[in-house]
Amino acid sequence: MTSNILPAAPSSVLYPDGQPCMGRFAGQVEAIDWSGLSAPYARSALWRYFHHKRWQYIALSTQELFCGIAIVDIGWTNTAFAYAFDRRQRKQVAAYSQDGLPGLTARIGDSLLGASRFRRFGQWIDFRPRSPTSGQGFRLGLRCGDFGIDAEIDAPAAAPFLLAIGPIAEGAVHATQKSPGMAMRGEVRVGGGRYDLSGGVASLDYSNGLLARETAWRWASAHSLTLGFNLQAGYFGDQENALWLDGRLIALGNARFDYDASDPLALWHIHTDDGLLDLQFQPEGIRRENKNLLIAASRYVQPIGSFSGWVKPAHDAAPRMVERLVGVTEDHYSRW
């Protein structure tokens, strides 16, 4: 059975007539540009200013450490965060969170092939491809007080990126690019301590869309170099649900998140309704951040832990066991 293998990515997110290229694809586009949208997705420049949201998220995972790094541009403001979670100590050992100034402190590229950065008060995060055209991988740098990261991320050896494009209720259209697991090297510095990233796995999440005023989702992601997944339930439906297995990118159905929202450190059960994935997630720790800016607000919970269970590339395939695969889940609401 091969019907859930994804077609190659288009060269643009829009057809020549301005209609979006809806669907899930294997590969990347050079730029995500919504300025040429036609009806019924076209909006005024003012509407786009307040509804255009972009973010770049990077995950770094080893047996000892998990780091999450994000730069977010929501048009009228921007923000960034980064944290390091020591899995052996089961605690967050470094954290950075800073709001920025519109048009000044953050820049996010038009795709994963562009550079993204955040800089304020002498502290900065910089993420960029080693070469925009070579496909050789990525470079991440961070200097936030006594928290520092220098990471080199290799391009995936075989597995393609996911490109998903779809409509947004009460918004317009959205696109996201997700990576498979990628080899990395480098180090994370916390105070006087150092964590070696060699032998670990990095993954990327780039998103760019014209979203609704209120947006909510549940999310799960974890990767090794041979097996990984991205799952979302909420504003984007099943568009970005995918499994990477032995170099193949496989579409997954709707994701179901069974968990106690009042106790996100309890066990989670996550499965897809197509019968291709069934996992238990055991949290080890958590990052939380709630903001209320009167005209905007966000509630964010990201547990860090490991997934166990099974996945399948097709209904008639034997299950592939998943054992303590490091990753995250997320429960997120934004009014932006």
NULO-884963 format. One record per residue (C-alpha): residue number from 1; chain; x, y negated, z negated; residue in one letter. Coordinates in steps of 0.25 Angstrom, whole numbers, plus 5000, padded with zeros to 4 digits. Each point is the difference from the previous one (the first is absolute). Example, Ala and Ser with C-alpha at 12.3 -4.5 7.8 and 13.67 -1.06 7.14 Angstrom:
{num=1 | chaine=A | u=5049 | v=5018 | w=4969 | residu=A}
{num=2 | chaine=A | u=5006 | v=4986 | w=5002 | residu=S}
***
This chain:
{num=1 | chaine=A | u=5000 | v=5000 | w=5000 | residu=M}
{num=2 | chaine=A | u=5006 | v=4987 | w=5004 | residu=T}
{num=3 | chaine=A | u=4989 | v=4990 | w=5001 | residu=S}
{num=4 | chaine=A | u=5005 | v=4992 | w=4988 | residu=N}
{num=5 | chaine=A | u=5013 | v=4997 | w=5006 | residu=I}
{num=6 | chaine=A | u=5001 | v=4985 | w=5003 | residu=L}
{num=7 | chaine=A | u=5002 | v=4994 | w=5014 | residu=P}
{num=8 | chaine=A | u=5011 | v=4990 | w=5002 | residu=A}
{num=9 | chaine=A | u=4999 | v=4986 | w=4996 | residu=A}
{num=10 | chaine=A | u=4996 | v=4989 | w=5010 | residu=P}
{num=11 | chaine=A | u=5010 | v=4989 | w=5004 | residu=S}
{num=12 | chaine=A | u=4990 | v=4990 | w=4993 | residu=S}
{num=13 | chaine=A | u=4989 | v=5000 | w=4990 | residu=V}
{num=14 | chaine=A | u=4991 | v=4993 | w=5010 | residu=L}
{num=15 | chaine=A | u=4996 | v=5004 | w=5014 | residu=Y}
{num=16 | chaine=A | u=5001 | v=4989 | w=5011 | residu=P}
{num=17 | chaine=A | u=4985 | v=4996 | w=4997 | residu=D}
{num=18 | chaine=A | u=5003 | v=4997 | w=4986 | residu=G}
{num=19 | chaine=A | u=4993 | v=5012 | w=4994 | residu=Q}
{num=20 | chaine=A | u=5008 | v=5007 | w=4989 | residu=P}
{num=21 | chaine=A | u=5006 | v=5014 | w=5003 | residu=C}
{num=22 | chaine=A | u=4993 | v=5007 | w=4989 | residu=M}
{num=23 | chaine=A | u=5005 | v=5014 | w=4995 | residu=G}
{num=24 | chaine=A | u=5011 | v=5007 | w=4994 | residu=R}
{num=25 | chaine=A | u=5013 | v=5002 | w=5008 | residu=F}
{num=26 | chaine=A | u=5014 | v=5005 | w=4998 | residu=A}
{num=27 | chaine=A | u=5011 | v=4989 | w=5002 | residu=G}
{num=28 | chaine=A | u=5002 | v=4985 | w=4998 | residu=Q}
{num=29 | chaine=A | u=4996 | v=4987 | w=5007 | residu=V}
{num=30 | chaine=A | u=5010 | v=4989 | w=5001 | residu=E}
{num=31 | chaine=A | u=4990 | v=4989 | w=4995 | residu=A}
{num=32 | chaine=A | u=4986 | v=5000 | w=4994 | residu=I}
{num=33 | chaine=A | u=4994 | v=4987 | w=5005 | residu=D}
{num=34 | chaine=A | u=4985 | v=4997 | w=4999 | residu=W}
{num=35 | chaine=A | u=5000 | v=4987 | w=5006 | residu=S}
{num=36 | chaine=A | u=4995 | v=5005 | w=5013 | residu=G}
{num=37 | chaine=A | u=4988 | v=5007 | w=4994 | residu=L}
{num=38 | chaine=A | u=4987 | v=4999 | w=5008 | residu=S}
{num=39 | chaine=A | u=4985 | v=5001 | w=4995 | residu=A}
{num=40 | chaine=A | u=4995 | v=5006 | w=4991 | residu=P}
{num=41 | chaine=A | u=5013 | v=5000 | w=4993 | residu=Y}
{num=42 | chaine=A | u=5005 | v=4986 | w=5003 | residu=A}
{num=43 | chaine=A | u=4999 | v=4989 | w=4989 | residu=R}
{num=44 | chaine=A | u=5004 | v=4986 | w=4998 | residu=S}
{num=45 | chaine=A | u=5014 | v=4996 | w=4996 | residu=A}
{num=46 | chaine=A | u=4995 | v=4995 | w=4987 | residu=L}
{num=47 | chaine=A | u=4993 | v=5013 | w=4997 | residu=W}
{num=48 | chaine=A | u=5013 | v=5008 | w=5004 | residu=R}
{num=49 | chaine=A | u=5008 | v=4991 | w=4991 | residu=Y}
{num=50 | chaine=A | u=4992 | v=5004 | w=4988 | residu=F}
{num=51 | chaine=A | u=4998 | v=5015 | w=5004 | residu=H}
{num=52 | chaine=A | u=5013 | v=5004 | w=5006 | residu=H}
{num=53 | chaine=A | u=5008 | v=5009 | w=4990 | residu=K}
{num=54 | chaine=A | u=5013 | v=5007 | w=5002 | residu=R}
{num=55 | chaine=A | u=5009 | v=5008 | w=4991 | residu=W}
{num=56 | chaine=A | u=5013 | v=5008 | w=5001 | residu=Q}
{num=57 | chaine=A | u=5001 | v=5011 | w=4989 | residu=Y}
{num=58 | chaine=A | u=5013 | v=5009 | w=4998 | residu=I}
{num=59 | chaine=A | u=5000 | v=5012 | w=4991 | residu=A}
{num=60 | chaine=A | u=5014 | v=5006 | w=4996 | residu=L}
{num=61 | chaine=A | u=4999 | v=5014 | w=4993 | residu=S}
{num=62 | chaine=A | u=5010 | v=5009 | w=4993 | residu=T}
{num=63 | chaine=A | u=4999 | v=5010 | w=4990 | residu=Q}
{num=64 | chaine=A | u=5005 | v=4990 | w=4990 | residu=E}
{num=65 | chaine=A | u=4993 | v=4987 | w=5004 | residu=L}
{num=66 | chaine=A | u=4988 | v=4994 | w=5008 | residu=F}
{num=67 | chaine=A | u=5000 | v=4986 | w=5005 | residu=C}
{num=68 | chaine=A | u=4989 | v=4992 | w=5007 | residu=G}
{num=69 | chaine=A | u=5003 | v=4987 | w=5007 | residu=I}
{num=70 | chaine=A | u=4989 | v=4991 | w=5007 | residu=A}
{num=71 | chaine=A | u=4999 | v=4987 | w=5007 | residu=I}
{num=72 | chaine=A | u=4986 | v=4995 | w=5002 | residu=V}
{num=73 | chaine=A | u=4996 | v=4988 | w=5008 | residu=D}
{num=74 | chaine=A | u=4985 | v=4997 | w=4999 | residu=I}
{num=75 | chaine=A | u=5000 | v=4987 | w=5008 | residu=G}
{num=76 | chaine=A | u=4997 | v=4989 | w=4990 | residu=W}
{num=77 | chaine=A | u=5010 | v=5006 | w=4990 | residu=T}
{num=78 | chaine=A | u=5010 | v=5011 | w=4999 | residu=N}
{num=79 | chaine=A | u=5006 | v=5009 | w=4989 | residu=T}
{num=80 | chaine=A | u=5011 | v=5011 | w=4998 | residu=A}
{num=81 | chaine=A | u=5002 | v=5011 | w=4990 | residu=F}
{num=82 | chaine=A | u=5011 | v=5011 | w=4998 | residu=A}
{num=83 | chaine=A | u=5001 | v=5010 | w=4989 | residu=Y}
{num=84 | chaine=A | u=5009 | v=5012 | w=4996 | residu=A}
{num=85 | chaine=A | u=4995 | v=5012 | w=4992 | residu=F}
{num=86 | chaine=A | u=5009 | v=5009 | w=4993 | residu=D}
{num=87 | chaine=A | u=4994 | v=5014 | w=5002 | residu=R}
{num=88 | chaine=A | u=5008 | v=5007 | w=4989 | residu=R}
{num=89 | chaine=A | u=4997 | v=4989 | w=4990 | residu=Q}
{num=90 | chaine=A | u=4986 | v=4999 | w=5005 | residu=R}
{num=91 | chaine=A | u=5000 | v=4985 | w=4999 | residu=K}
{num=92 | chaine=A | u=5002 | v=4987 | w=5009 | residu=Q}
{num=93 | chaine=A | u=5014 | v=4995 | w=4999 | residu=V}
{num=94 | chaine=A | u=4999 | v=4988 | w=5009 | residu=A}
{num=95 | chaine=A | u=4989 | v=4991 | w=5005 | residu=A}
{num=96 | chaine=A | u=4999 | v=4988 | w=5008 | residu=Y}
{num=97 | chaine=A | u=4987 | v=4992 | w=5004 | residu=S}
{num=98 | chaine=A | u=4999 | v=4986 | w=5006 | residu=Q}
{num=99 | chaine=A | u=4990 | v=4992 | w=5007 | residu=D}
{num=100 | chaine=A | u=5005 | v=4991 | w=5011 | residu=G}
{num=101 | chaine=A | u=4996 | v=4988 | w=5008 | residu=L}
{num=102 | chaine=A | u=4993 | v=5001 | w=5013 | residu=P}
{num=103 | chaine=A | u=5009 | v=4999 | w=5012 | residu=G}
{num=104 | chaine=A | u=5012 | v=4998 | w=4992 | residu=L}
{num=105 | chaine=A | u=5004 | v=5012 | w=4991 | residu=T}
{num=106 | chaine=A | u=4996 | v=5012 | w=5009 | residu=A}
{num=107 | chaine=A | u=5001 | v=5005 | w=5014 | residu=R}
{num=108 | chaine=A | u=4995 | v=5013 | w=5005 | residu=I}
{num=109 | chaine=A | u=5003 | v=5005 | w=5014 | residu=G}
{num=110 | chaine=A | u=4990 | v=5003 | w=5011 | residu=D}
{num=111 | chaine=A | u=5003 | v=5015 | w=4998 | residu=S}
{num=112 | chaine=A | u=5010 | v=5010 | w=4993 | residu=L}
{num=113 | chaine=A | u=5010 | v=4995 | w=5011 | residu=L}
{num=114 | chaine=A | u=5000 | v=4986 | w=4994 | residu=G}
{num=115 | chaine=A | u=5006 | v=4995 | w=4988 | residu=A}
{num=116 | chaine=A | u=4993 | v=4997 | w=4987 | residu=S}
{num=117 | chaine=A | u=5005 | v=4992 | w=4988 | residu=R}
{num=118 | chaine=A | u=4996 | v=4993 | w=4987 | residu=F}
{num=119 | chaine=A | u=5009 | v=4989 | w=4993 | residu=R}
{num=120 | chaine=A | u=4997 | v=4991 | w=4988 | residu=R}
{num=121 | chaine=A | u=5008 | v=4995 | w=4989 | residu=F}
{num=122 | chaine=A | u=5012 | v=5006 | w=5005 | residu=G}
{num=123 | chaine=A | u=4994 | v=5014 | w=5000 | residu=Q}
{num=124 | chaine=A | u=4998 | v=5008 | w=5013 | residu=W}
{num=125 | chaine=A | u=4995 | v=5012 | w=5007 | residu=I}
{num=126 | chaine=A | u=5005 | v=5003 | w=5014 | residu=D}
{num=127 | chaine=A | u=4995 | v=5011 | w=5009 | residu=F}
{num=128 | chaine=A | u=5004 | v=5001 | w=5015 | residu=R}
{num=129 | chaine=A | u=5003 | v=5010 | w=5011 | residu=P}
{num=130 | chaine=A | u=5015 | v=5003 | w=5002 | residu=R}
{num=131 | chaine=A | u=4998 | v=4996 | w=5014 | residu=S}
{num=132 | chaine=A | u=4986 | v=4996 | w=5006 | residu=P}
{num=133 | chaine=A | u=5002 | v=5008 | w=5012 | residu=T}
{num=134 | chaine=A | u=5009 | v=5012 | w=4996 | residu=S}
{num=135 | chaine=A | u=4991 | v=5008 | w=4991 | residu=G}
{num=136 | chaine=A | u=5012 | v=5003 | w=4991 | residu=Q}
{num=137 | chaine=A | u=4992 | v=4997 | w=4987 | residu=G}
{num=138 | chaine=A | u=4998 | v=4989 | w=4990 | residu=F}
{num=139 | chaine=A | u=5007 | v=4992 | w=4989 | residu=R}
{num=140 | chaine=A | u=4995 | v=4996 | w=4987 | residu=L}
{num=141 | chaine=A | u=5006 | v=4990 | w=4990 | residu=G}
{num=142 | chaine=A | u=4994 | v=4994 | w=4987 | residu=L}
{num=143 | chaine=A | u=5006 | v=4991 | w=4990 | residu=R}
{num=144 | chaine=A | u=4991 | v=4996 | w=4988 | residu=C}
{num=145 | chaine=A | u=5007 | v=4997 | w=4988 | residu=G}
{num=146 | chaine=A | u=5007 | v=5013 | w=4995 | residu=D}
{num=147 | chaine=A | u=4992 | v=5008 | w=5009 | residu=F}
{num=148 | chaine=A | u=5007 | v=5003 | w=5013 | residu=G}
{num=149 | chaine=A | u=4998 | v=5009 | w=5012 | residu=I}
{num=150 | chaine=A | u=5009 | v=5003 | w=5012 | residu=D}
{num=151 | chaine=A | u=4994 | v=5011 | w=5009 | residu=A}
{num=152 | chaine=A | u=5003 | v=5006 | w=5014 | residu=E}
{num=153 | chaine=A | u=4988 | v=5007 | w=5006 | residu=I}
{num=154 | chaine=A | u=5002 | v=5009 | w=5012 | residu=D}
{num=155 | chaine=A | u=4990 | v=5002 | w=5011 | residu=A}
{num=156 | chaine=A | u=4992 | v=5012 | w=4999 | residu=P}
{num=157 | chaine=A | u=5007 | v=5012 | w=5007 | residu=A}
{num=158 | chaine=A | u=4988 | v=5005 | w=5007 | residu=A}
{num=159 | chaine=A | u=4986 | v=4997 | w=4994 | residu=A}
{num=160 | chaine=A | u=4993 | v=4987 | w=5006 | residu=P}
{num=161 | chaine=A | u=4994 | v=4989 | w=4993 | residu=F}
{num=162 | chaine=A | u=4985 | v=4998 | w=4999 | residu=L}
{num=163 | chaine=A | u=4993 | v=4988 | w=5006 | residu=L}
{num=164 | chaine=A | u=4985 | v=4999 | w=4996 | residu=A}
{num=165 | chaine=A | u=4991 | v=4989 | w=5006 | residu=I}
{num=166 | chaine=A | u=4986 | v=4998 | w=4996 | residu=G}
{num=167 | chaine=A | u=4988 | v=4991 | w=4997 | residu=P}
{num=168 | chaine=A | u=4998 | v=4994 | w=4986 | residu=I}
{num=169 | chaine=A | u=4986 | v=4997 | w=4995 | residu=A}
{num=170 | chaine=A | u=4998 | v=4986 | w=4996 | residu=E}
{num=171 | chaine=A | u=5013 | v=4997 | w=5006 | residu=G}
{num=172 | chaine=A | u=5005 | v=5002 | w=5015 | residu=A}
{num=173 | chaine=A | u=5011 | v=5011 | w=5003 | residu=V}
{num=174 | chaine=A | u=5012 | v=5005 | w=4993 | residu=H}
{num=175 | chaine=A | u=5013 | v=5008 | w=5003 | residu=A}
{num=176 | chaine=A | u=5010 | v=5008 | w=4992 | residu=T}
{num=177 | chaine=A | u=5013 | v=5007 | w=5002 | residu=Q}
{num=178 | chaine=A | u=5004 | v=5011 | w=4991 | residu=K}
{num=179 | chaine=A | u=5013 | v=5007 | w=5000 | residu=S}
{num=180 | chaine=A | u=5004 | v=5015 | w=4997 | residu=P}
{num=181 | chaine=A | u=5010 | v=5003 | w=4990 | residu=G}
{num=182 | chaine=A | u=5014 | v=4994 | w=5003 | residu=M}
{num=183 | chaine=A | u=5014 | v=5003 | w=4995 | residu=A}
{num=184 | chaine=A | u=5006 | v=4989 | w=4992 | residu=M}
{num=185 | chaine=A | u=5013 | v=4996 | w=4993 | residu=R}
{num=186 | chaine=A | u=5004 | v=4989 | w=4991 | residu=G}
{num=187 | chaine=A | u=4998 | v=4996 | w=4985 | residu=E}
{num=188 | chaine=A | u=4990 | v=4993 | w=4991 | residu=V}
{num=189 | chaine=A | u=5006 | v=4992 | w=4989 | residu=R}
{num=190 | chaine=A | u=4993 | v=4997 | w=4987 | residu=V}
{num=191 | chaine=A | u=5008 | v=4992 | w=4989 | residu=G}
{num=192 | chaine=A | u=5013 | v=5007 | w=4999 | residu=G}
{num=193 | chaine=A | u=4994 | v=5013 | w=5005 | residu=G}
{num=194 | chaine=A | u=5000 | v=5006 | w=5014 | residu=R}
{num=195 | chaine=A | u=4992 | v=5010 | w=5008 | residu=Y}
{num=196 | chaine=A | u=5005 | v=5007 | w=5012 | residu=D}
{num=197 | chaine=A | u=4990 | v=5001 | w=5011 | residu=L}
{num=198 | chaine=A | u=5008 | v=5011 | w=5008 | residu=S}
{num=199 | chaine=A | u=4991 | v=5012 | w=5003 | residu=G}
{num=200 | chaine=A | u=4987 | v=4992 | w=4998 | residu=G}
{num=201 | chaine=A | u=4989 | v=4997 | w=5009 | residu=V}
{num=202 | chaine=A | u=4994 | v=4986 | w=5005 | residu=A}
{num=203 | chaine=A | u=4987 | v=4997 | w=5006 | residu=S}
{num=204 | chaine=A | u=4994 | v=4988 | w=5006 | residu=L}
{num=205 | chaine=A | u=4986 | v=4994 | w=5001 | residu=D}
{num=206 | chaine=A | u=4998 | v=4987 | w=5009 | residu=Y}
{num=207 | chaine=A | u=4986 | v=4995 | w=5001 | residu=S}
{num=208 | chaine=A | u=4994 | v=4988 | w=5008 | residu=N}
{num=209 | chaine=A | u=4986 | v=4997 | w=5001 | residu=G}
{num=210 | chaine=A | u=4988 | v=4990 | w=4999 | residu=L}
{num=211 | chaine=A | u=4993 | v=5005 | w=4988 | residu=L}
{num=212 | chaine=A | u=4988 | v=4998 | w=4992 | residu=A}
{num=213 | chaine=A | u=4999 | v=4990 | w=4988 | residu=R}
{num=214 | chaine=A | u=4999 | v=5012 | w=4991 | residu=E}
{num=215 | chaine=A | u=5008 | v=5012 | w=5003 | residu=T}
{num=216 | chaine=A | u=5002 | v=5013 | w=4992 | residu=A}
{num=217 | chaine=A | u=5007 | v=5013 | w=5001 | residu=W}
{num=218 | chaine=A | u=5006 | v=5013 | w=4994 | residu=R}
{num=219 | chaine=A | u=5013 | v=5004 | w=5006 | residu=W}
{num=220 | chaine=A | u=5009 | v=5012 | w=4999 | residu=A}
{num=221 | chaine=A | u=5014 | v=5002 | w=5006 | residu=S}
{num=222 | chaine=A | u=5012 | v=5009 | w=4998 | residu=A}
{num=223 | chaine=A | u=5011 | v=5005 | w=5009 | residu=H}
{num=224 | chaine=A | u=5011 | v=5010 | w=5001 | residu=S}
{num=225 | chaine=A | u=5008 | v=5001 | w=5013 | residu=L}
{num=226 | chaine=A | u=4992 | v=5011 | w=5006 | residu=T}
{num=227 | chaine=A | u=4986 | v=4998 | w=4993 | residu=L}
{num=228 | chaine=A | u=4992 | v=4987 | w=4997 | residu=G}
{num=229 | chaine=A | u=4987 | v=4994 | w=5000 | residu=F}
{num=230 | chaine=A | u=4992 | v=4986 | w=5000 | residu=N}
{num=231 | chaine=A | u=4986 | v=5000 | w=4995 | residu=L}
{num=232 | chaine=A | u=4990 | v=4988 | w=4998 | residu=Q}
{num=233 | chaine=A | u=4986 | v=4999 | w=4996 | residu=A}
{num=234 | chaine=A | u=4993 | v=4987 | w=5000 | residu=G}
{num=235 | chaine=A | u=5001 | v=4988 | w=5010 | residu=Y}
{num=236 | chaine=A | u=5006 | v=5007 | w=5012 | residu=F}
{num=237 | chaine=A | u=4993 | v=5014 | w=4999 | residu=G}
{num=238 | chaine=A | u=5008 | v=5012 | w=5005 | residu=D}
{num=239 | chaine=A | u=5008 | v=4992 | w=5010 | residu=Q}
{num=240 | chaine=A | u=5013 | v=5001 | w=4993 | residu=E}
{num=241 | chaine=A | u=4999 | v=5014 | w=4994 | residu=N}
{num=242 | chaine=A | u=5011 | v=5009 | w=5006 | residu=A}
{num=243 | chaine=A | u=5009 | v=5011 | w=4997 | residu=L}
{num=244 | chaine=A | u=5015 | v=5002 | w=5004 | residu=W}
{num=245 | chaine=A | u=5004 | v=5014 | w=5001 | residu=L}
{num=246 | chaine=A | u=5013 | v=5005 | w=5006 | residu=D}
{num=247 | chaine=A | u=5001 | v=4989 | w=5010 | residu=G}
{num=248 | chaine=A | u=4985 | v=4999 | w=5004 | residu=R}
{num=249 | chaine=A | u=4990 | v=4989 | w=4997 | residu=L}
{num=250 | chaine=A | u=4987 | v=5006 | w=4997 | residu=I}
{num=251 | chaine=A | u=4987 | v=4992 | w=4998 | residu=A}
{num=252 | chaine=A | u=4992 | v=5003 | w=4987 | residu=L}
{num=253 | chaine=A | u=4985 | v=4998 | w=4997 | residu=G}
{num=254 | chaine=A | u=4994 | v=4991 | w=4989 | residu=N}
{num=255 | chaine=A | u=5007 | v=5001 | w=4987 | residu=A}
{num=256 | chaine=A | u=4993 | v=5002 | w=4986 | residu=R}
{num=257 | chaine=A | u=5007 | v=4995 | w=4988 | residu=F}
{num=258 | chaine=A | u=4994 | v=5006 | w=4987 | residu=D}
{num=259 | chaine=A | u=5006 | v=4993 | w=4988 | residu=Y}
{num=260 | chaine=A | u=4996 | v=4992 | w=4987 | residu=D}
{num=261 | chaine=A | u=5001 | v=4986 | w=5003 | residu=A}
{num=262 | chaine=A | u=5001 | v=4997 | w=4985 | residu=S}
{num=263 | chaine=A | u=5011 | v=5009 | w=4998 | residu=D}
{num=264 | chaine=A | u=5009 | v=5000 | w=5013 | residu=P}
{num=265 | chaine=A | u=5011 | v=5008 | w=4993 | residu=L}
{num=266 | chaine=A | u=4991 | v=5012 | w=4999 | residu=A}
{num=267 | chaine=A | u=5001 | v=5010 | w=5011 | residu=L}
{num=268 | chaine=A | u=4995 | v=4996 | w=5014 | residu=W}
{num=269 | chaine=A | u=4994 | v=5010 | w=5010 | residu=H}
{num=270 | chaine=A | u=5001 | v=4995 | w=5015 | residu=I}
{num=271 | chaine=A | u=4995 | v=5008 | w=5012 | residu=H}
{num=272 | chaine=A | u=4995 | v=4998 | w=5014 | residu=T}
{num=273 | chaine=A | u=4987 | v=5004 | w=5005 | residu=D}
{num=274 | chaine=A | u=5006 | v=5007 | w=5012 | residu=D}
{num=275 | chaine=A | u=5006 | v=5011 | w=4991 | residu=G}
{num=276 | chaine=A | u=5015 | v=4996 | w=5004 | residu=L}
{num=277 | chaine=A | u=5004 | v=4995 | w=4987 | residu=L}
{num=278 | chaine=A | u=4998 | v=5003 | w=4985 | residu=D}
{num=279 | chaine=A | u=5009 | v=4994 | w=4990 | residu=L}
{num=280 | chaine=A | u=5001 | v=4997 | w=4985 | residu=Q}
{num=281 | chaine=A | u=5007 | v=4987 | w=4996 | residu=F}
{num=282 | chaine=A | u=5007 | v=5000 | w=4986 | residu=Q}
{num=283 | chaine=A | u=5003 | v=4986 | w=4996 | residu=P}
{num=284 | chaine=A | u=5013 | v=4997 | w=4992 | residu=E}
{num=285 | chaine=A | u=4999 | v=4985 | w=4998 | residu=G}
{num=286 | chaine=A | u=4993 | v=4988 | w=5006 | residu=I}
{num=287 | chaine=A | u=5001 | v=4986 | w=5006 | residu=R}
{num=288 | chaine=A | u=4988 | v=4991 | w=4997 | residu=R}
{num=289 | chaine=A | u=4998 | v=4985 | w=5004 | residu=E}
{num=290 | chaine=A | u=4988 | v=4992 | w=4999 | residu=N}
{num=291 | chaine=A | u=4998 | v=4986 | w=5005 | residu=K}
{num=292 | chaine=A | u=4989 | v=4990 | w=4999 | residu=N}
{num=293 | chaine=A | u=5003 | v=4987 | w=5008 | residu=L}
{num=294 | chaine=A | u=4985 | v=4995 | w=5000 | residu=L}
{num=295 | chaine=A | u=4999 | v=5000 | w=5015 | residu=I}
{num=296 | chaine=A | u=5007 | v=5013 | w=5001 | residu=A}
{num=297 | chaine=A | u=5002 | v=5012 | w=4991 | residu=A}
{num=298 | chaine=A | u=5006 | v=5014 | w=5001 | residu=S}
{num=299 | chaine=A | u=5000 | v=5013 | w=4991 | residu=R}
{num=300 | chaine=A | u=5011 | v=5009 | w=5003 | residu=Y}
{num=301 | chaine=A | u=5004 | v=5014 | w=4994 | residu=V}
{num=302 | chaine=A | u=5011 | v=5009 | w=5006 | residu=Q}
{num=303 | chaine=A | u=5003 | v=5012 | w=4993 | residu=P}
{num=304 | chaine=A | u=5014 | v=5007 | w=5003 | residu=I}
{num=305 | chaine=A | u=5001 | v=5015 | w=4999 | residu=G}
{num=306 | chaine=A | u=5000 | v=5013 | w=5008 | residu=S}
{num=307 | chaine=A | u=4990 | v=5008 | w=5009 | residu=F}
{num=308 | chaine=A | u=4998 | v=5015 | w=5000 | residu=S}
{num=309 | chaine=A | u=4991 | v=5008 | w=5009 | residu=G}
{num=310 | chaine=A | u=4999 | v=5003 | w=5014 | residu=W}
{num=311 | chaine=A | u=4999 | v=4995 | w=5014 | residu=V}
{num=312 | chaine=A | u=4997 | v=5006 | w=5014 | residu=K}
{num=313 | chaine=A | u=5003 | v=4995 | w=5014 | residu=P}
{num=314 | chaine=A | u=4987 | v=5007 | w=5005 | residu=A}
{num=315 | chaine=A | u=4988 | v=5007 | w=4995 | residu=H}
{num=316 | chaine=A | u=5005 | v=5014 | w=5004 | residu=D}
{num=317 | chaine=A | u=5014 | v=4997 | w=4995 | residu=A}
{num=318 | chaine=A | u=5006 | v=5006 | w=4987 | residu=A}
{num=319 | chaine=A | u=5001 | v=4990 | w=4989 | residu=P}
{num=320 | chaine=A | u=5013 | v=4993 | w=4997 | residu=R}
{num=321 | chaine=A | u=5002 | v=4999 | w=4985 | residu=M}
{num=322 | chaine=A | u=5004 | v=4986 | w=4995 | residu=V}
{num=323 | chaine=A | u=5008 | v=5001 | w=4986 | residu=E}
{num=324 | chaine=A | u=5002 | v=4987 | w=4992 | residu=R}
{num=325 | chaine=A | u=5002 | v=4991 | w=5012 | residu=L}
{num=326 | chaine=A | u=5003 | v=4986 | w=4995 | residu=V}
{num=327 | chaine=A | u=4991 | v=4988 | w=5004 | residu=G}
{num=328 | chaine=A | u=4989 | v=4991 | w=4995 | residu=V}
{num=329 | chaine=A | u=4985 | v=4998 | w=5000 | residu=T}
{num=330 | chaine=A | u=4993 | v=4986 | w=4999 | residu=E}
{num=331 | chaine=A | u=4987 | v=4994 | w=4996 | residu=D}
{num=332 | chaine=A | u=4999 | v=4986 | w=5006 | residu=H}
{num=333 | chaine=A | u=4990 | v=4989 | w=5001 | residu=Y}
{num=334 | chaine=A | u=5003 | v=4986 | w=5006 | residu=S}
{num=335 | chaine=A | u=4991 | v=4987 | w=5001 | residu=R}
{num=336 | chaine=A | u=5009 | v=4992 | w=5010 | residu=W}
***
